[in-house]
Amino acid sequence: MRRVRAAGQHTSCAAHLARSLPALLALALCAGCAPLLVGGAATTGAVVAGDPRTAGTLVEDQAIEMRAAAALRADQQLREQTHVSITSYNEVVLLTGQAPSRALRERAVALVREVDKVRHVFDEIAIGAPSALISRTNDGLVTTRVKTRLLTDAAINAQRIKVVTEANVVYLMGFVTPEQGALAADIASATPGVKRVVKLFEYPPGTAD
């Protein structure tokens, strides 16, 4: 299991500051038709009161996604030949999607690593042609199923978990205890349509998965 150092984990009641950014982001990205997705492939995207990130970190995560998308969009080959989804949680970035060659995948990862405030990048970009619309729609349904199951399980604080689905593989991000992370992974694994679950959680200092 891969781990990164935790930062910015405390709850804030000012999360509404982040709500205006998605609209601005959509306007910023509407020029051109490059298949770059911000906020992850099939994520819920909602800011909720129970999110452990500070208001500043919530805003920074969306700003990171915007800057990363702009960096990839500025590269013509990446813009025209790849499908990359960008998800930032607590300044840790997950890249999912497809690139036709290893060289383009590595270029995308390198550009995102240079984005200001990014602490770590998880590279989950597959080598291959960009996925079809029907596949992305199915990923959205899988994300909804997983998130619903997490929300309805009393033993899970689903507000601390971000769900991203790409090609029926579910990625779980968030700041949880090892026990919560293991339970969330079990719930996701048992969800119809899920092929594999990848845990990318951050844990409190001194705990082990």
Residue pairs with C-beta under 8 A, 6 or more apart in sequence:
1 199
1 201
1 209
2 122
2 199
2 200
3 201
3 202
3 203
3 209
4 92
4 119
4 120
4 202
5 119
5 202
6 90
6 175
6 202
6 203
6 204
6 205
7 57
7 90
7 91
7 119
8 53
8 54
8 56
8 57
8 90
8 91
9 52
9 53
9 90
9 175
9 202
9 204
10 52
10 53
10 54
11 49
11 50
11 51
11 52
12 53
12 54
12 55
12 56
12 58
13 49
14 55
15 47
15 48
15 49
15 51
15 55
15 58
16 47
17 55
17 58
17 59
18 47
18 55
18 58
18 59
18 61
18 62
19 47
21 59
21 62
21 63
21 66
22 39
22 45
22 62
24 66
25 38
25 62
25 65
25 66
25 69
28 66
28 70
29 36
29 38
29 66
29 69
29 73
32 73
32 79
34 72
34 73
34 78
34 79
34 80
35 82
35 83
35 84
35 97
35 130
36 69
36 72
36 73
36 79
36 83
36 84
36 85
36 86
37 83
37 84
37 85
37 86
37 97
38 62
38 65
38 66
38 68
38 69
38 85
38 86
39 45
39 62
39 65
39 85
39 86
39 87
40 85
40 86
40 87
40 94
40 96
40 162
40 164
40 171
41 85
41 96
41 97
41 136
41 139
41 164
41 165
41 166
42 136
42 139
42 140
42 142
42 143
42 164
42 165
42 166
43 87
43 143
43 162
43 163
43 164
44 143
44 144
44 147
44 162
44 163
47 58
48 159
49 159
50 157
50 159
50 160
51 58
51 159
51 160
52 160
52 174
52 175
53 61
53 89
53 90
53 175
57 90
57 91
60 88
60 91
60 117
61 88
61 89
61 90
61 91
62 88
63 117
64 88
64 91
64 93
64 115
64 116
64 117
64 118
65 86
65 87
65 88
65 93
67 115
67 116
68 86
68 88
68 93
68 111
68 112
68 115
68 118
69 86
71 111
71 112
71 114
71 115
72 78
72 79
72 82
72 84
72 86
72 108
72 111
72 112
73 79
75 107
75 108
75 111
77 104
77 107
78 84
78 99
78 104
78 107
78 108
78 111
81 99
81 100
81 104
81 130
82 97
82 98
82 99
82 100
82 104
82 105
82 108
82 125
82 130
83 97
83 98
83 130
83 131
84 95
84 96
84 97
84 98
84 99
84 108
84 125
85 95
85 96
85 97
85 164
85 166
86 93
86 94
86 95
86 112
87 93
87 94
87 96
87 162
87 164
87 171
87 173
88 94
88 118
89 162
89 173
89 174
90 119
90 175
90 202
91 117
91 118
91 119
92 118
92 119
92 120
92 121
92 122
92 173
92 200
92 202
93 112
93 115
93 118
93 120
93 121
93 122
94 121
94 122
94 124
94 164
94 171
94 173
94 200
95 108
95 109
95 112
95 121
95 122
95 123
95 124
95 125
96 124
96 125
96 164
96 166
96 171
97 125
97 126
97 130
97 131
97 166
98 125
98 126
98 127
98 128
98 129
98 130
98 131
99 105
99 108
99 125
99 126
99 127
99 128
100 127
100 128
100 129
101 127
102 127
105 123
105 125
105 127
108 125
109 121
109 123
109 125
112 118
112 121
113 121
122 171
122 200
124 166
124 169
124 171
124 198
126 166
126 167
131 166
131 167
135 167
138 168
138 193
139 165
139 166
139 167
139 168
140 165
141 193
142 165
142 168
142 170
142 191
142 193
142 194
143 163
143 164
143 165
143 170
145 191
145 192
145 193
146 163
146 165
146 170
146 187
146 188
146 191
146 194
147 158
147 163
149 187
149 188
149 190
149 191
150 156
150 158
150 161
150 163
150 184
150 187
150 188
151 158
153 183
153 187
155 183
156 180
156 183
156 184
156 187
157 176
157 180
160 174
160 175
160 176
160 180
161 172
161 173
161 174
161 176
161 184
162 172
162 173
162 174
163 170
163 171
163 172
163 188
164 170
164 171
164 173
165 171
167 195
168 193
168 194
168 195
168 196
169 194
169 195
169 196
169 197
169 198
170 188
170 191
170 194
170 196
170 197
170 198
171 197
171 198
171 200
172 181
172 184
172 185
172 188
172 197
172 198
172 199
172 200
172 201
173 200
173 201
174 181
174 201
174 202
175 201
175 202
175 203
175 204
176 184
176 201
176 202
176 203
177 203
177 204
177 207
178 203
178 207
178 208
178 209
181 199
181 201
181 203
181 209
182 209
185 197
185 199
188 194
188 197
189 197
199 209
201 209
203 209
